[in-house]
Amino acid sequence: MHKTPNRQNLMTGTIRRLLQREAWHNIQNVLAKLYPADISLTMRELDEKLRLILFAQIKDIEKAGATLSELDIEIALPLIQSLPKERAVAIFKEMPDDDRTEIIAQLPDDFARNLLDQLGSVESQDIETLLSYPDDSAGRIMTTDFFALRDATTATEAIDIIRRRGEDAETVFYIYVTDPLGRLTGIVSLRKLILTQPETQLKDIINTNVVKVDVHTDQELVAQQVERYNILAIPVVDDSDILVGIITVDDIIDVIRQEATEDIFRMAGSDSEEIVYADNIFKIARIRLPWLLITLLGGIITGYFMWLFKATLETTLALVTFVPVITGMGGNVGTQSSLIIVRGLATGRVTMDSIAKVIWREARIGILMGIICGLTVGIIALIWHHEPMVGVVVAVAMSASMTVAATMGAFAPTFFHKLDIDPAIASGPFVTTSNDIIGILIYMVTASLFLKYFF
């Protein structure tokens, strides 16, 4: 069936043709009508050479900076390095602090230092301050372009200040209120400020129960806070409770996407660095290989257990036909449980206080699914091989292995989380391989125990 191309595909195709024809005037007219987000999507579809040419055609410095902010870091780095120093500096001045910092942190040291030297002293100091905080912390992703007023400021004075200085701030949806020492005392929404009587002081209308985070808070925990309280920005304070920055919801969306990407890669036994090394097969292989070796070792151990119980298998060859079913179902159930726990830990819906209840729930689910699947495959075994005890062995072993797999799938991420290791690595190869081993062991032991009833 013919599929109608969407607007983005049409736009990318149009821009690619214009670039090939070197129709610079037409390209600039097209770019002038596009949002930075649309330009960034088009750039992802182009090769590096065409990206460099297209980016050079964005004459509006502010739009160039916004486009750079929208791009993935591995695409943005070659673009900024290809620019003349003067243009690179001009674009950097139009970007938010956190976006500039992310790029600076990935640039070669000499290039980054030259860029910082040519930025203004204020901009350079802001970037170096953010770089001083740990990776993936609130301090690293915050912006210092926030709007804060003293608590003695009146509503009229506040609105007048917003009119004069509001364009310099990242957002003015919230007005943060501080004491004379710069410590965060409260917050007031722009809506409430506008509806307040003119001479009312901010300290009389602020909400003092402020949701805030420390500069060292992990970015994933910051995202959980924003999601939980449905706020558009969250203030960041230092150890003395002094307001040093804010994190806006657009940056939180980037964090959620980044963390989800990392978890998905790790669940598959890989790493998000694969995106960066997209064309380097040796580095990609090096990232994937350790997990595949774990899977390989698990397969050898599974084979060894089957060899230990070769007498049982030789006596009743029909048991061999259900080995893939036992291992496959156990692996699937374990992976399902681990994904649920990993996601729950990541979003904060599962905590260490509630984890015992969640593991018990997954164990009961495993028992229920194990009984249903076990009875089903047991009946199939009876019909297929006309041997009642084969059906009994398969049914009992599958019920037990699925119960253990569900429990293991829920317990493993918790164990890793307790050791301060990313629980996502407990999924995929680890859970699947461990459940294969346990499933085969349960199957062989069950068969051996019932062996005397076969004849």
C-alpha positions in Angstrom: 0.0 0.0 0.0 1.3 3.5 -0.9 2.4 5.5 2.1 2.1 9.3 2.0 5.4 10.9 3.2 5.0 13.1 6.2 5.9 16.8 6.4 9.4 16.2 7.9 10.4 13.7 5.2 9.2 16.2 2.5 11.2 19.0 4.1 14.3 16.9 4.4 14.1 15.8 0.8 13.6 19.4 -0.3 16.5 20.7 1.7 18.8 17.9 0.4 17.9 18.7 -3.2 18.5 22.5 -2.6 21.9 21.7 -1.0 22.9 19.5 -4.0 21.9 22.4 -6.3 23.7 24.9 -4.1 20.6 27.1 -4.1 21.8 29.1 -1.1 19.1 31.8 -1.3 16.3 29.3 -1.4 17.8 27.3 1.5 18.0 30.5 3.6 14.4 31.3 2.9 13.4 27.8 3.9 15.5 27.9 7.1 14.0 31.3 8.1 10.5 29.7 8.2 11.5 26.6 10.2 11.7 26.1 13.9 15.1 25.1 15.3 13.6 21.8 16.3 12.6 21.1 12.7 16.0 22.1 11.5 17.6 19.7 14.0 15.4 16.8 12.8 16.4 17.5 9.2 20.1 17.5 10.2 19.8 14.1 11.7 18.8 12.7 8.3 21.8 14.3 6.5 25.4 13.1 6.4 28.1 15.1 8.1 29.2 17.0 5.1 25.6 18.3 4.3 25.1 19.1 8.0 28.1 21.4 8.0 26.9 23.1 4.8 23.3 23.5 6.1 24.4 24.8 9.5 26.6 27.4 7.8 23.5 28.7 6.0 21.6 29.6 9.3 22.4 33.3 9.3 20.3 34.1 12.4 22.7 33.7 15.3 19.9 33.1 17.8 18.3 30.4 15.6 21.7 28.8 15.1 22.2 28.6 18.9 18.7 27.2 19.4 19.3 24.6 16.7 22.6 23.5 18.2 20.8 23.1 21.6 18.3 20.8 20.0 20.9 18.5 18.4 22.4 15.4 20.0 25.9 16.0 21.3 27.6 13.7 18.8 26.1 15.8 15.9 26.6 19.2 17.6 30.3 18.7 18.3 31.6 18.6 14.6 29.3 21.5 13.8 30.8 23.8 16.4 34.3 22.7 15.6 33.9 23.5 12.0 32.9 27.2 12.6 35.2 30.2 12.6 36.0 31.1 16.2 34.1 34.4 16.0 30.9 32.8 14.8 31.2 29.9 17.4 31.6 32.5 20.2 28.6 34.5 18.9 26.4 31.3 18.8 27.5 30.2 22.2 26.4 33.6 23.7 22.9 32.9 22.5 22.7 29.4 24.1 21.5 28.6 27.6 24.2 27.9 30.2 23.5 24.2 30.5 23.5 23.5 26.8 26.8 25.4 26.4 28.3 23.5 29.3 27.3 20.1 27.8 29.1 20.9 24.5 32.2 22.5 26.2 32.6 19.4 28.4 32.9 17.2 25.3 35.1 19.4 23.2 38.9 18.9 23.0 40.6 20.7 25.8 42.5 23.2 23.6 39.5 24.1 21.6 37.3 24.4 24.7 39.8 26.7 26.4 40.1 29.0 23.4 36.4 29.2 23.2 36.0 30.0 26.9 38.8 32.7 26.6 36.9 34.4 23.8 33.5 34.3 25.7 32.8 37.1 28.1 34.1 36.7 31.6 30.6 36.3 33.0 29.7 33.5 30.5 33.0 31.7 31.0 32.7 31.8 34.8 29.1 30.5 34.6 30.3 27.6 32.4 33.2 26.8 34.6 31.0 26.8 37.6 28.6 24.3 36.0 31.6 22.1 34.9 32.7 21.9 38.6 29.7 19.8 39.4 29.6 16.1 38.9 28.2 14.6 35.6 24.5 13.9 35.7 24.0 16.1 38.7 21.5 19.0 39.1 24.3 21.5 39.2 25.6 20.3 35.7 22.2 20.6 34.0 20.9 23.8 35.7 20.9 27.3 34.1 22.0 30.4 36.0 19.7 32.6 33.9 16.9 32.6 36.5 14.7 35.4 37.9 14.9 36.0 41.6 13.7 39.0 43.7 14.0 40.0 47.4 11.1 39.2 49.7 10.5 42.9 50.5 9.8 43.7 46.9 6.2 44.8 46.2 4.0 43.3 43.4 4.2 46.5 41.4 7.9 46.6 41.7 8.2 43.0 40.7 6.1 43.4 37.6 8.1 46.4 36.6 11.4 44.5 37.0 10.1 41.6 35.0 9.2 43.9 32.1 12.8 45.3 32.2 14.8 42.1 32.8 12.5 39.2 31.9 14.0 38.6 28.5 17.3 37.7 30.1 15.8 34.9 32.2 15.2 31.3 31.0 11.6 31.5 32.2 9.4 33.8 34.3 6.6 31.4 35.0 7.8 31.3 38.5 9.4 34.2 40.5 11.8 32.9 43.1 12.1 34.9 46.3 15.3 35.2 48.4 16.4 36.9 51.6 19.2 39.4 51.6 21.8 36.6 51.7 20.4 35.0 48.6 18.8 32.0 50.4 15.6 30.7 48.8 12.6 31.6 51.0 9.7 31.0 48.7 8.2 31.0 45.2 5.2 32.8 43.6 3.7 32.2 40.2 3.5 34.9 37.6 -0.3 34.5 37.6 -0.6 35.1 41.3 1.7 38.1 41.1 -0.4 39.8 38.5 -3.6 39.2 40.5 -2.1 40.6 43.7 -2.7 44.1 45.1 0.0 46.4 43.9 1.6 47.3 47.3 1.6 43.7 48.6 5.1 42.5 49.4 6.3 39.2 48.0 6.9 37.7 51.4 3.2 37.9 52.1 2.1 35.9 49.0 4.9 33.4 48.5 4.6 29.7 48.9 7.3 28.8 51.4 6.9 25.0 50.9 9.2 25.0 47.9 10.1 21.9 46.0 13.9 22.2 45.4 17.0 20.1 44.9 20.6 20.3 45.9 23.3 21.0 43.3 24.6 17.4 43.9 21.3 15.7 43.4 21.3 13.1 40.6 19.5 14.3 37.5 17.3 11.2 37.5 16.0 12.2 41.0 15.4 15.7 39.8 13.3 14.4 36.9 11.3 12.4 39.4 10.6 15.5 41.5 9.4 17.5 38.5 7.2 14.6 37.3 5.8 14.1 40.8 4.8 17.7 41.4 4.0 18.7 37.8 6.1 21.8 37.9 7.6 23.7 34.9 10.9 24.4 36.7 12.7 23.4 39.9 15.1 25.6 41.8 18.6 24.4 42.7 20.3 25.4 45.9 23.8 24.9 47.3 24.8 23.6 50.7 23.9 26.9 52.3 20.4 26.9 50.7 21.5 29.8 48.4 19.6 29.8 45.1 22.2 29.2 42.4 20.1 28.1 39.4 17.0 26.5 38.0 16.2 23.4 35.9 13.4 23.9 33.4 11.0 21.2 32.1 12.6 21.1 28.7 15.9 20.0 30.3 14.0 17.5 32.4 12.5 16.0 29.2 16.0 15.6 27.9 17.1 13.9 31.1 14.1 11.5 31.0 14.9 10.6 27.3 18.6 10.1 28.1 18.0 7.9 31.2 15.4 5.9 29.3 17.8 5.4 26.4 20.6 4.3 28.8 18.3 1.8 30.5 17.0 0.3 27.3 20.6 -0.1 26.0 21.7 -1.7 29.3 18.7 -4.0 29.4 19.8 -5.3 26.0 23.4 -5.8 27.3 24.7 -2.8 25.4 25.5 0.9 26.2 24.3 4.3 25.1 27.8 5.0 23.9 26.9 3.0 20.8 25.2 6.2 19.5 28.4 8.1 19.6 30.4 5.3 18.0 27.8 4.6 15.4 30.4 4.0 12.6 33.1 2.3 14.7 32.3 -1.4 14.7 35.3 -2.3 16.9 34.2 0.1 19.8 30.6 -1.1 19.4 31.8 -4.7 19.6 33.9 -3.9 22.7 30.8 -2.5 24.4 28.6 -5.4 23.6 31.1 -8.3 24.0 31.3 -8.5 27.8 27.5 -9.1 28.1 27.6 -11.6 25.3 30.4 -13.5 27.1 28.3 -13.6 30.2 25.5 -15.1 28.1 28.0 -17.6 26.5 29.2 -18.7 30.0 25.6 -19.1 31.1 24.9 -21.3 28.1 27.9 -23.5 28.8 26.8 -23.9 32.5 23.3 -24.8 31.3 24.8 -27.4 28.9 27.0 -28.8 31.8 23.9 -29.3 34.0 22.2 -31.2 31.1 25.4 -33.4 30.8 25.3 -34.1 34.5 21.7 -35.4 34.1 22.4 -37.3 30.9 21.2 -40.5 32.5 17.8 -39.0 33.1 17.6 -37.7 29.5 18.7 -41.0 28.0 16.0 -42.8 30.0 13.2 -40.6 28.8 14.3 -38.8 25.6 10.9 -37.0 25.4 12.1 -34.7 28.2 14.6 -33.1 25.7 11.7 -31.7 23.6 10.7 -29.4 26.4 14.1 -27.9 27.3 13.6 -24.8 25.0 10.1 -24.2 26.5 11.4 -24.3 30.1 14.3 -22.0 29.4 12.4 -19.7 27.1 9.4 -19.1 29.4 11.6 -18.6 32.5 13.7 -16.0 30.7 10.6 -14.2 29.4 9.0 -14.1 32.8 12.2 -12.9 34.5 12.7 -10.2 32.0 9.2 -8.9 32.4 9.5 -8.7 36.2 12.9 -7.0 36.0 11.7 -4.4 33.5 8.8 -3.5 35.8 11.1 -3.1 38.8 13.8 -1.2 36.9 11.1 1.2 35.6 9.6 1.5 39.1 12.9 2.4 40.6 13.7 4.9 37.9 10.4 6.7 38.3 10.3 6.5 42.1 7.1 4.5 42.1 9.1 1.6 43.7 11.1 2.4 46.7 13.3 0.4 49.1 10.4 0.6 51.7 7.9 -1.0 49.3 10.2 -3.4 47.5 9.4 -6.4 49.7 5.7 -6.0 48.8 6.5 -5.6 45.1 8.8 -8.7 45.1 6.0 -10.8 46.9 3.5 -9.5 44.3 5.8 -10.6 41.4 6.3 -14.0 43.1 2.5 -14.5 43.3 2.1 -13.5 39.7 4.8 -16.0 38.8 3.0 -18.8 40.7 -0.3 -18.0 38.9 1.3 -17.8 35.5 3.4 -20.9 36.2 0.4 -23.0 37.2 -1.5 -22.0 34.1 1.4 -22.4 31.6 2.6 -25.6 33.4 -0.8 -27.3 33.2 -1.1 -26.2 29.5 2.3 -27.6 28.5 1.8 -30.7 30.7 -1.4 -31.6 28.8 0.4 -31.0 25.5 3.2 -33.3 26.7 0.7 -36.0 27.6 -1.0 -35.8 24.2 2.3 -35.7 22.3 4.3 -38.4 24.0 1.4 -40.5 25.6 3.4 -40.7 28.8 1.5 -39.3 31.8 4.6 -38.8 34.0 6.3 -36.7 31.3 3.4 -34.4 31.4 3.6 -34.2 35.2 7.3 -33.5 35.2 7.0 -30.7 32.6 4.0 -29.2 34.4 5.7 -29.2 37.8 9.1 -28.0 36.5 7.6 -25.1 34.5 5.4 -24.0 37.4 8.4 -23.9 39.7 10.8 -22.3 37.2 8.4 -19.5 36.2 7.8 -18.8 39.9 11.5 -18.6 40.6 12.1 -16.6 37.4 9.5 -13.9 38.4 11.0 -13.7 41.9 14.6 -13.5 40.5 13.6 -10.9 38.0 12.2 -8.7 40.7 15.0 -9.3 43.2 18.0 -8.8 41.0 17.4 -5.1 40.2 16.8 -4.5 43.9 20.0 -6.2 44.8 22.0 -4.0 42.3 20.2 -0.9 43.5 21.2 -1.7 47.0 24.8 -1.9 45.9 24.5 1.6 44.2 24.9 -0.1 40.8 22.5 0.9 38.0 19.7 -1.8 38.3 19.2 -1.7 34.5 22.3 -3.9 34.1 20.4 -6.7 36.0 18.0 -7.0 33.0 18.5 -8.6 29.6 21.5 -11.0 29.5 22.0 -11.3 33.3 18.4 -12.2 34.2 17.8 -14.3 31.1 21.0 -16.3 31.5 20.5 -16.9 35.3 17.0 -18.0 34.7 18.1 -20.4 32.0 20.5 -22.1 34.4 17.9 -22.2 37.2 15.2 -23.4 34.9 17.3 -26.3 33.5 18.4 -27.2 37.1 14.8 -27.3 38.3 13.7 -29.3 35.3 16.5 -31.9 35.6 16.1 -32.3 39.4 12.3 -32.7 39.0 12.8 -35.3 36.2 15.2 -37.2 38.4 12.9 -37.2 41.4 10.0 -38.5 39.2 12.2 -41.0 37.3 11.2 -44.0 39.3 7.6 -43.5 38.3 8.3 -43.6 34.5 8.2 -47.4 34.2 
